[in-house]
Amino acid sequence: MSIRLAARAQAIEPFHVMRILAQARELEAQGRSIIHMEIGEPDFPSPEPVIAAGRQALDNKLTHYTAANGLPELRQAIADQYDLCSNLDAARILVTPGSSGALQLVMAMLLNSGDGIMLADPGYPCNRHIARLFTAEVQSIAVNESTDYQLTAELVEKYWQKNTKVVLIASPSNPTGTMISYEQLSDIYHLLQEKGAALVVDEIYHGLVYGEKPDSALNIGDQVFVINSFSKYYGMTGWRVGWLVVPPDEFIEAANRLAQNMYLAAPTLSQYAALAAIGQEAKEELTRRRDVFHLRRDVLLPLVEAAGFTVRTKPTGAFYIYADCSEIADDSMALCETLLHQAGVAITPGADFGSYESNKYVRFSYANAIENLQEGMMRIQRWINDNQ
Ligand SMILES: Cc1ncc(COP(=O)(O)O)c(C=O)c1O
């Protein structure tokens, strides 16, 4: 008798971008030059003070578990960096293994089997995949440039179903880099308060916003679940450390019980390193890096448009540009494969982010040096000129 996979493991979808990345690595191993604009993580290493703090923690043999909700001094430092009207109680914060750990925790806390979770399509794929692992019903709502690719209170009301229990917003969004306004977010918050449903806001790209600094959803009220991470702005993807802020009391206690059982604690060395990431020494370097991302967006966006892609809402954060490629090709998945093999440029097909018109879209990541972005767009432009 052979061992059988559980239905959930059979059903979970892969990331198409991982296949593109694997093919890109194979081509590179054969000596081809590939420009990477598919990758969803900063190209910079972690800032030096972060690495030094991780090394110091190792030298100090800090290799035991922390409490399930994380190091108290890290939780306090996270609480202190929120610019809120009233102070954030550190008891509401749990340090998690990346924001992915926070996402799993929040879904475990809020979703019964068959409950609905509403989210935007296009959106970050793991959100819907993890919701399905928890046997929730994913209620994907098609969004477009008219709402900056974000949900609105009107859309939430329009598509509300009896079983809807959670609405998840990611701002800035992956793949569009666009943001929800504070007013819209407040309207959704108050609507969900009336309906007795939970609002989860993924603020992982909040540090990488190229205009006015956005307010956290925590400013609106305390009945909100906020996810964040040291991965993107702090450049610590591989350390696996993020956090979750939960509403007071009942949820703090439940989140702690779940964390104790699901992963015991976030990695200890990483938590010490994260403490240094929040510190003054790293701040200067992180601000400089954000300016570099800003500049890259300003260089890449016009090149993408000049090549014949349409960008309907200017991205204001993260490091992505979501572009309509239908003037260039009928099928974005095929275009990504062709550009990889024939032009030597890796980008991500829209299919990774949902099903709403996803075959018309691709995502460019500008987590790469300006010279490489320019070279990549030159190759794409040349391929288009030769093939149209
Ligand atoms: C919107 C969004 N949320 C969450 C994550 C997960 O990040 P991590 O688990 O590294 O914190 C990502 C990663 O790409 C993302 O884009």
The ligand as a Tripos MOL2 file, in Angstrom:
@<TRIPOS>MOLECULE
LIG
   16    16     1     0     0
SMALL
NO_CHARGES

@<TRIPOS>ATOM
      1 C1          2.0740   40.9830    1.2100 C.3       1 LIG1
      2 C2          2.9870   39.9880    1.8650 C.ar      1 LIG1
      3 N1          2.6610   39.5010    3.0810 N.ar      1 LIG1
      4 C3          3.4300   38.5980    3.6930 C.ar      1 LIG1
      5 C4          4.6100   38.1180    3.1160 C.ar      1 LIG1
      6 C5          5.4180   37.0960    3.8830 C.3       1 LIG1
      7 O1          6.6120   37.5960    4.3620 O.3       1 LIG1
      8 P1          7.4390   37.0360    5.6080 P.3       1 LIG1
      9 O2          6.8470   35.7420    6.0330 O.co2     1 LIG1
     10 O3          8.8290   36.8950    5.1070 O.co2     1 LIG1
     11 O4          7.3300   38.0740    6.6820 O.co2     1 LIG1
     12 C6          5.0010   38.6010    1.8580 C.ar      1 LIG1
     13 C7          6.2000   38.0740    1.2050 C.2       1 LIG1
     14 O5          6.4480   38.2770    0.0280 O.2       1 LIG1
     15 C8          4.1590   39.5560    1.2180 C.ar      1 LIG1
     16 O6          4.4710   40.0570    0.0160 O.3       1 LIG1
@<TRIPOS>BOND
     1     1     2 1
     2     2     3 ar
     3     2    15 ar
     4     3     4 ar
     5     4     5 ar
     6     5     6 1
     7     5    12 ar
     8     6     7 1
     9     7     8 1
    10     8     9 2
    11     8    10 1
    12     8    11 1
    13    12    13 1
    14    12    15 ar
    15    13    14 2
    16    15    16 1
@<TRIPOS>SUBSTRUCTURE
     1 LIG1         1 GROUP 0 **** ****
